[in-house]
């Protein structure tokens, strides 16, 4: 459903016009269509779905549906965060970027959550947020989010619960980076995306996986081949298909279980609250 706006201006030219000219002059020019935000659309994001209808409608004056193409930077380290993003079918990587350009993923956000929460005005981004899987999401001005958060209602409680789950994910990534094998880390990385994907196919290259995990590409090549030989995944150029999720979870071990538990607790909490 779309809104359409007329752009009519009063005529000031008194020169007589023909019938053809009149038809052309009387046809309104239409501005580009603007998507209308709907309850159903916004509820594709789990965090927004957890809000009551009245709380969600309160956000509508500022909520905006946006396309999130692969590679789009939502914000970079040190930026003032102008918008908070609630993905629906897009997946966003939160990255730490070194001075030499090397990157390591510290967390991932999909339809279960939110990226770019800035709860005080002078706050700056402590990481870089890049869209890794294309899709859509809803964005909200951070100034308005702070206003609603400071009221201490349902959205504030949800954001605090989600932040706790996000900390658990980040902590697991730190521990896993030090104590888990490359195979465990790759399995956990694939599962993190599978949890946020609408299918069992992931569009990703070996270069991307290596950059996100902070390892050499050759290590990813060897590990992916091993997982494929074991029947856990099928790798084609630019696409990973997960064939055996249970097997992938077993291979990831505790490298995945702790972070998963944090988000399962988050989902359980918001379900109980409703």
LUMVEXKOL-697018 format. One record per atom (N, C-alpha, C, O): x, y, z; residue in three letters. Coordinates in steps of 0.02 Angstrom, whole numbers, plus 50000, padded with zeros to 5 digits. Layout:
! LUMVEXKOL-697018
XYZALA...
END
This chain:
! LUMVEXKOL-697018
500434994150000UNK500005000050000UNK500455006150000UNK500955006250035UNK500285011249962UNK500715016949955UNK500335023449963UNK499735023749949UNK500685028749984UNK500425035449984UNK500635038849919UNK501165037349891UNK500215043349894UNK500405047149836UNK500245054449850UNK499725055949880UNK500675058949828UNK500595065949842UNK500545069849777UNK500945068749732UNK500055074649771UNK500005078849712UNK500455084949721UNK500555087349777UNK500735087249666UNK501165093049667UNK500885098249619UNK501145099149564UNK500345101749640UNK499995106449597UNK500195113549614UNK500245115249673UNK500295117749564UNK500445124749576UNK499955128949536UNK499755126949481UNK499735134649562UNK499255138849527UNK499545141349460UNK500135142849456UNK499125141649409UNK499355144049344UNK499405151649345UNK498955155049369UNK499955154349317UNK500045161549315UNK500095164049244UNK500095170149233UNK500135159549195UNK500195161449125UNK499485162449096UNK499075157949098UNK499345168649069UNK498675170149043UNK498615168848969UNK498095170348940UNK499125166048937UNK499095164548866UNK498585159048853UNK498585153948889UNK498135159948802UNK497635154648789UNK497975147948774UNK498515147748746UNK497645142548794UNK497935135848784UNK497445131748743UNK496845132948745UNK497715126848707UNK497305122248669UNK497035116748714UNK497235116248773UNK496585112648686UNK496315106948725UNK496875102248746UNK496885099748802UNK497355101148700UNK497915096648716UNK498325099648772UNK498525096148818UNK498465106248767UNK498855109548818UNK498505109248886UNK498825108148938UNK497835110148885UNK497455110048947UNK497495103248982UNK497555102749043UNK497445098048941UNK497485091148968UNK498145090049002UNK498185087249057UNK498685092348968UNK499355091348997UNK499435095549059UNK499725093349109UNK499185101849057UNK499275106349114UNK498865104249174UNK499055105749231UNK498315100849163UNK497875099049218UNK498035092349250UNK497725090449299UNK498535088749221UNK498735082249249UNK499225083249307UNK499765086049295UNK499055081249367UNK499505082449424UNK500135078249417UNK500115072649393UNK500705081049440UNK501315077049442UNK501335073449509UNK501195076349561UNK501515067049507UNK501495062849566UNK502195061649592UNK502635059549553UNK502315062849655UNK502965061449685UNK503065053949693UNK502575050249692UNK503685051649700UNK503815044549709UNK503415041649768UNK503345044949819UNK503165035549759UNK502755032449811UNK503165031249874UNK503755029549870UNK502855032049931UNK503175030949995UNK502845025150030UNK502235025350040UNK503215019950050UNK502905014250083UNK502555016150148UNK502815020250186UNK501985013250160UNK501615014450222UNK501825009050272UNK501845003150256UNK501985011250333UNK502175006550385UNK501545002950411UNK501045006150425UNK501594996350417UNK501024992450441UNK501214988450502UNK501804986950513UNK500724986650542UNK500834982550601UNK501164975950580UNK501664973850610UNK500884972650529UNK501134966150507UNK501854966550483UNK502264962250499UNK502004971850445UNK502684972550420UNK503184973650476UNK503704970350478UNK503034978150523UNK503494979550578UNK503594973450622UNK504134972450651UNK503074969250628UNK503114963450672UNK503544957850643UNK503634952650675UNK503814958750583UNK504304953950558UNK504954954250598UNK505344949550596UNK505054959750633UNK505604960150681UNK505354957850749UNK504844960350774UNK505694953050779UNK505444949950840UNK505394954850898UNK504934954450938UNK505874959450902UNK505854964150957UNK505254968850951UNK504924970251001UNK505114971150890UNK504524975350880UNK503884971350890UNK503384973950915UNK503894964850871UNK503304960650879UNK503134959650953UNK502554958450970UNK503634960150996UNK503514959151068UNK503154965151100UNK502914964551156UNK503124970851064UNK502774976651090UNK502014975751082UNK501784972351037UNK501644978851126UNK500914979051117UNK500744983151056UNK501164987051032UNK500144982351030UNK499944986150971UNK499984993750984UNK500204997450941UNK499764995951042UNK499775003151057UNK500495005751062UNK500635011251038UNK500945001751092UNK501645003851097UNK501975004151027UNK502365008551013UNK501794999350985UNK502084999250918UNK501815005050876UNK502185008250839UNK501175006350882UNK500885011950845UNK501175018650866UNK501205023350827UNK501405019050928UNK501735025150953UNK502355026750913UNK502545032550906UNK502685021650886UNK503305022650849UNK503185024650776UNK503655026850742UNK502565023750752UNK502435024450681UNK502615031250652UNK502795031750593UNK502575036550691UNK502725043150665UNK503455043850646UNK503635048350608UNK503885039550673UNK504605039850659UNK504875033650624UNK505425033750597UNK504495028150625UNK504725021850597UNK504725022250521UNK504245024550491UNK505265019850490UNK505345020250417UNK505605013650389UNK506105010950415UNK505275011050338UNK505505004950304UNK506055006750255UNK505985011150214UNK506625003150260UNK507195004550217UNK507494998150188UNK507484992850220UNK507754998650127UNK508124993050097UNK508824992950127UNK509134998150138UNK509074986850139UNK509744986050168UNK510154981550121UNK510174975450130UNK510494984550072UNK510884980650024UNK511544978150055UNK511794981050103UNK511814972850026UNK512444970050050UNK512994975350047UNK513064978949998UNK513374975850101UNK513934980450103UNK513774987350129UNK514224991350140UNK513134988850139UNK512944995450164UNK513194996350236UNK513074992050279UNK513525001950249UNK513755003650316UNK513195007550351UNK513015013050330UNK512925004750403UNK512405008250441UNK512715013650485UNK512425018950495UNK513305012250510UNK513715017150545UNK514425014250552UNK514515008250548UNK514905018650562UNK515595016650571UNK515845018650640UNK515545022850674UNK516385015550661UNK516675016950726UNK516785024550734UNK517065027850691UNK516555027150790UNK516635034250804UNK516095038750778UNK516075044650794UNK515635036050736UNK515095040050709UNK514575041850762UNK514475038150811UNK514255047550753UNK513645048850790UNK513095044450759UNK513025044350698UNK512735040950800UNK512225036250774UNK511565039850768UNK511235041450818UNK511365041150707UNK510745044950695UNK510125040450693UNK509575042650709UNK510225034050673UNK509665029450666UNK509795022850701UNK510355020350702UNK509265020050729UNK509265013350756UNK508905008850706UNK508375010750680UNK509185002950692UNK508914998450640UNK508634992050670UNK508944988850713UNK508024990350647UNK507694984150667UNK507644979750604UNK507154980450567UNK508114975250592UNK508094971150530UNK507484966550530UNK507244964350582UNK507244964950470UNK506724959850462UNK507034953650431UNK507074948350463UNK507254954150368UNK507584948350336UNK508304949750318UNK508634945550286UNK508574955450337UNK509284956950326UNK509684954650386UNK509424953650441UNK510334953550376UNK510794951750430UNK511364956750431UNK511664958350380UNK511494959350491UNK511994964650500UNK512564962150543UNK512454959150596UNK513184963250521UNK513774961450559UNK514034967550597UNK514084973050569UNK514184966650660UNK514514971750700UNK515254970050702UNK515444964750727UNK515664974650677UNK516374973250666UNK516824977850705UNK516654983650719UNK517404975150724UNK517944979350749UNK518464979650694UNK518714974550671UNK518624985750672UNK519084986650616UNK519744989450643UNK519764994650676UNK520294985950628UNK520954988050649UNK521214993650604UNK520934994950550UNK521744997050626UNK522025002550586UNK522285000250518UNK522275004050470UNK522494993950514UNK522754991350450UNK522184988650405UNK522324986050352UNK521564989450427UNK520994987250387UNK520734980250404UNK520204978250380UNK521114976550444UNK520894969850464UNK520254970350506UNK520184974850547UNK519794965650496UNK519164965850532UNK519044959450571UNK519274954050552UNK518674960050625UNK518434954250663UNK517714955550684UNK517554960950709UNK517294950650673UNK516594951350692UNK516524950350767UNK516774945450795UNK516174954950800UNK516064954350872UNK515344952250889UNK515214949950944UNK514894953150841UNK514194951150852UNK513824951350786UNK514064954150737UNK513224948350785UNK512804948350725UNK512084949850746UNK511854947650799UNK511734953650704UNK511044955650719UNK510594953850661UNK510764955250603UNK510034950850675UNK509544949250624UNK508854951250646UNK508774956150683UNK508354947450625UNK507664949350639UNK507484948750713UNK506944950850733UNK507934945750753UNK507794945150825UNK507934951550864UNK507734952150922UNK508284956350832UNK508524961850873UNK508584968650840UNK508174970550797UNK509094972350860UNK509164979350843UNK509904981150840UNK510314978450877UNK510074985850795UNK510764988250789UNK510754995850793UNK510344999150761UNK511224998750831UNK511285005950833UNK510905009350888UNK510645014850878UNK510865006250946UNK510525009351002UNK511005014351035UNK511555012451056UNK510815020651039UNK511225025851070UNK510785029451121UNK510345033251103UNK510905028151184UNK510445030351236UNK510635036951269UNK510275039251313UNK511185040051249UNK511325046851271UNK511585050851211UNK511895048051166UNK511465057251212UNK511555061351152UNK512265061551125UNK512365061651064UNK512755061551169UNK513455062051147UNK513755055351129UNK514355054951112UNK513365050051131UNK513635043351119UNK513875042551047UNK513565045051001UNK514425038951040UNK514715037550975UNK514765029950965UNK514815026151014UNK514765027750903UNK514785020550888UNK515445017550911UNK515985020350898UNK515415011950944UNK516015008450967UNK516215002750920UNK516694999150934UNK515845002050865UNK516014997050815UNK515734999350748UNK515425004750743UNK515844995450696UNK515584996750630UNK515034991750614UNK515114985750626UNK514474994150587UNK513914989650570UNK513834989450494UNK513724994550462UNK513904983350466UNK513874982450394UNK513364977050377UNK513344971850409UNK512944978350327UNK512454973450305UNK512814967750270UNK513174968850221UNK512714961650294UNK513044955850265UNK512584951850220UNK512804949050169UNK511944951450238UNK511444948150196UNK510904953250181UNK510614956250226UNK510774954250116UNK510304959550095UNK509594958050117UNK509394952350125UNK509224963350127UNK508524962650146UNK508234969450163UNK508414974550133UNK507784969450212UNK507454975650232UNK507474976250308UNK507614971450344UNK507324982150330UNK507274983350401UNK506904989850413UNK506754993550366UNK506754991150476UNK506434997450495UNK506935001550535UNK507294998850578UNK506955007950522UNK507405012150559UNK507015017550596UNK506475019750576UNK507315019750653UNK506995024450697UNK507535029550717UNK508095027750732UNK507365035850718UNK507845040950739UNK508035039750811UNK507615038750854UNK508695039850824UNK508925038250892UNK508685043450943UNK508585041751001UNK508595049650921UNK508345054750967UNK507655052950992UNK507495053851051UNK507235050350947UNK506565048250967UNK506595041951010UNK506215041251058UNK507045037350993UNK507135031251033UNK507325033051105UNK507065030051152UNK507775037851113UNK507965039951181UNK507375042851219UNK507285041551279UNK506965046651183UNK506375049551215UNK505915044051241UNK505675044451298UNK505785038951200UNK505345033451220UNK505675029351276UNK505345027351324UNK506325028151269UNK506685024151320UNK506655027551388UNK506545024151439UNK506735034051390UNK506745037651453UNK506065037651488UNK506025039251547UNK505545035951452UNK504895035251483UNK504845028851525UNK504395028151567UNK505305024151512UNK505335018051552UNK504795013051539UNK504625009151584UNK504505013051480UNK503975008351464UNK504215001751437UNK504764999451452UNK503784998551396UNK503924991851371UNK504544991551327UNK504944986851331UNK504634996551284UNK505214996551239UNK505864996951278UNK506354993551261UNK505885000951331UNK506485001451372UNK506664994651403UNK507244992751404UNK506164991151428UNK506284984551458UNK506544979551406UNK506994975651419UNK506244979751347UNK506464975251293UNK507194976551273UNK507584971951263UNK507364982951267UNK508044984651247UNK508554982451299UNK509104980251282UNK508374983051363UNK508834980751415UNK508924973151414UNK509474970651423UNK508374969651403UNK508424962251397UNK508844960251336UNK509254955751340UNK508724963751281UNK509104962151220UNK509844963651230UNK510264959851207UNK510004969151262UNK510704970951275UNK511054965551315UNK511634963951302UNK510704962751363UNK510984957251403UNK511154951251359UNK511684948251366UNK510694949451313UNK510814943851268UNK511384945451220UNK511784941051204UNK511434951651198UNK511984953651154UNK512654953251189UNK513154951051159UNK512684955151253UNK513304954551291UNK513524947251295UNK514124945651291UNK513034942751304UNK513204935651307UNK513504933351241UNK513974929351241UNK513234935751184UNK513504933951119UNK514214936551111UNK514654932951088UNK514324942851130UNK514994945751125UNK515504942151169UNK516064940851148UNK515284940451230UNK515734936951276UNK515924930151247UNK516504928051251UNK515434926651218UNK515574920151188UNK516054920751130UNK516484916451121UNK515984926051090UNK516444927151034UNK517154928351058UNK517634926051027UNK517224931951113UNK517894933251142UNK518204926751166UNK518784925251151UNK517814922851203UNK518064916451229UNK518214911651172UNK518734908251172UNK517754911351124UNK517854906851067UNK518454908651026UNK518804904251000UNK518584915151019UNK519164917250980UNK519814914851010UNK520314914050975UNK519814913851075UNK520434911751109UNK520474904251119UNK521014901351115UNK519904900951131UNK519934893951152UNK519634888951103UNK519724882951111UNK519264891251053UNK518944886651006UNK519374885550944UNK519774889950925UNK519304879750913UNK519654878350851UNK519334882150793UNK518784884650799UNK519694882450737UNK519414885750678UNK518774882250656UNK518294885550634UNK518754875650661UNK518154871950642UNK517574873850685UNK517024875050660UNK517674874350751UNK517134876250796UNK516894883350782UNK516294884650782UNK517364887850770UNK517184894850756UNK516794895550691UNK516314899450688UNK516994891850640UNK516644892150577UNK515934889350583UNK515464892150556UNK515874883750619UNK515204880850631UNK514754885750668UNK514174886650651UNK515034888850720UNK514644893650759UNK514434899650716UNK513874902050720UNK514894902050674UNK514764907750630UNK514204906150581UNK513764910250569UNK514214900150552UNK513684898050506UNK513014897350542UNK512494899350515UNK513024894650602UNK512404893750640UNK512104900450661UNK511494901150661UNK512534905250678UNK512284911850696UNK511874914850639UNK511354918050650UNK512104913750578UNK511744916350520UNK511134912150503UNK510614914750482UNK511194905650512UNK510634901250499UNK510044903050545UNK509464902750524UNK510194904850607UNK509674906850654UNK509284913050631UNK508714914050651UNK509604917050590UNK509314923450568UNK509104923350495UNK508904928450467UNK509164917650463UNK509014917050392UNK508334913650383UNK508104909950426UNK508024914950326UNK507374911950311UNK507444905350272UNK506944902150256UNK508064903350257UNK508184897050223UNK508824893950250UNK509154896850293UNK508994887950224UNK509614884650246UNK510194886150200UNK510724882950204UNK510104891050155UNK510644893150110UNK510894900050131UNK510504904650143UNK511554900750134UNK511864907050153UNK512304909450096UNK512724905750071UNK512194915750075UNK512604918750022UNK513224921750054UNK513184927050085UNK513784918450047UNK514394920850079UNK515004917750044UNK514974912050022UNK515534921550039UNK516154919050008UNK516644916950062UNK516584918750121UNK517134913050042UNK517654910950089UNK518064916950113UNK518284917050170UNK518164921950070UNK518524927950091UNK518154931450147UNK518454933750196UNK517484931950140UNK517084935250192UNK517134931350258UNK517234934350311UNK517074924750255UNK517114920750316UNK517794921550349UNK517834922050411UNK518324921750310UNK518994922650337UNK519064929450370UNK519344930050425UNK518814934750338UNK518854941450366UNK518454942150430UNK518684945150478UNK517864939250431UNK517434939750490UNK517734936150550UNK517674938350607UNK518064930550537UNK518344926450591UNK519064928350606UNK519354925850655UNK519364932550565UNK520054934750577UNK520564929250567UNK521054928850603UNK520444924950517UNK520904919450502UNK521094919650428UNK520804923550390UNK521574915550408UNK521784915350338UNK521264911750295UNK520924907150319UNK521214913850233UNK520724910950187UNK520854903450178UNK520394899550172UNK521504901550176UNK521674894550167UNK521394890250223UNK521204884450212UNK521374893050283UNK521094889350340UNK520354888050331UNK520104882750348UNK520004893050304UNK519284892250291UNK519174887050236UNK518724882950241UNK519594887150184UNK519524882350129UNK519584875250154UNK519174870950137UNK520094873950195UNK520214867250222UNK519634865150268UNK519394859450264UNK519424869650311UNK518894868050360UNK518224866950325UNK517864862250343UNK518064871150277UNK517424870350240UNK517414863850202UNK516894860450198UNK517984861950173UNK518024855550137UNK517904849650185UNK517564844850168UNK518184850150246UNK518094844950296UNK517354844350315UNK517094838750319UNK517024849950327UNK516314849850345UNK515884847150288UNK515384843750300UNK516094848550227UNK515734845850169UNK515824838350163UNK515354834750149UNK516444836050174UNK516584828850171UNK516184825050224UNK516014819150215UNK516044828450280UNK515674825250335UNK514924825650324UNK514534823250365UNK514714828850269UNK514004829250253UNK513624834650292UNK513004834550293UNK513984839350323UNK513654844550362UNK513434850450319UNK512914853450331UNK513844852150269UNK513684857750225UNK513824855850152UNK514174850850138UNK513554859850107UNK513724859250036UNK513964866250015UNK513584871050020UNK514584866649993UNK514854873149974UNK514904873749898UNK515234869749865UNK514574878849872UNK514654880849802UNK514914887949802UNK514844891449852UNK515194890149748UNK515494896749746UNK514994902149769UNK514494903349736UNK515144905149826UNK514724910549852UNK514114908349890UNK513714912549911UNK514014901749899UNK513414899149934UNK513604893249978UNK513954888649957UNK513374893550040UNK513444887950087UNK512744885450103UNK512324889250128UNK512604879050090UNK511974875950108UNK512084871350168UNK512504866850165UNK511714872450221UNK511774868250281UNK511344862150271UNK510734862650263UNK511654856250272UNK511304849950260UNK511114846450326UNK510614842950329UNK511524847350378UNK511414843850441UNK511524848750498UNK512084849550522UNK510994852050519UNK511054857050572UNK511274853950638UNK511714856650672UNK510974848350656UNK511154845050719UNK511894843350719UNK512234844250770UNK512144840850663UNK512854839150659UNK513294845350664UNK513834845050694UNK513064850950636UNK513434857150639UNK513464859750711UNK513974862350733UNK512904859150746UNK512884861250816UNK513354856950858UNK513704859550903UNK513374850550845UNK513824846050882UNK514544847950869UNK514964847850915UNK514704849550807UNK515384851450789UNK515584858050821UNK516174859050838UNK515104862650829UNK515254869150859UNK515354868650934UNK515744872350964UNK514994864050966UNK515064862951038UNK514874869151078UNK514404872751060UNK515244870351132UNK515094875951177UNK515224882651144UNK515004887851169UNK515584882651088UNK515724888851053UNK515074892151029UNK515054898251018UNK514544888151022UNK513904890750998UNK513374890651053UNK512954895151056UNK513394885651096UNK512844884551143UNK512724890351190UNK512144892051204UNK513254893451216UNK513164898751266UNK512804904851236UNK512344907451267UNK513024907051177UNK512704912751145UNK511974911151127UNK511534915451135UNK511854905151103UNK511174903051086UNK510724903251148UNK510144905351145UNK511004900951204UNK510614900851266UNK510404907851287UNK509854908751312UNK510854912751276UNK510684919651294UNK510094922251256UNK509654925551285UNK510054920851190UNK509504923251150UNK508864919151162UNK508304921751156UNK508944912751179UNK508354908751196UNK508034911351260UNK507424911451267UNK508454913551308UNK508194916451369UNK507844923051355UNK507324924551385UNK508124927051309UNK507824933351289UNK507124932051259UNK506644935451277UNK507074927251214UNK506434925651183UNK505934923051236UNK505344924751234UNK506184919151283UNK505754916451336UNK505484922151380UNK504904922051400UNK505914926951396UNK505724932551438UNK505184936751405UNK504694938651437UNK505274938251340UNK504784942651308UNK504124939051296UNK503594942051294UNK504164932351287UNK503544928451280UNK503154928451345UNK502544928951346UNK503524927651400UNK503204927651466UNK502894934351482UNK502374934851515UNK503234939751460UNK502994946451474UNK502334947951437UNK501934952051459UNK502234944551380UNK501624945551341UNK501074940651362UNK500524940851334UNK
END
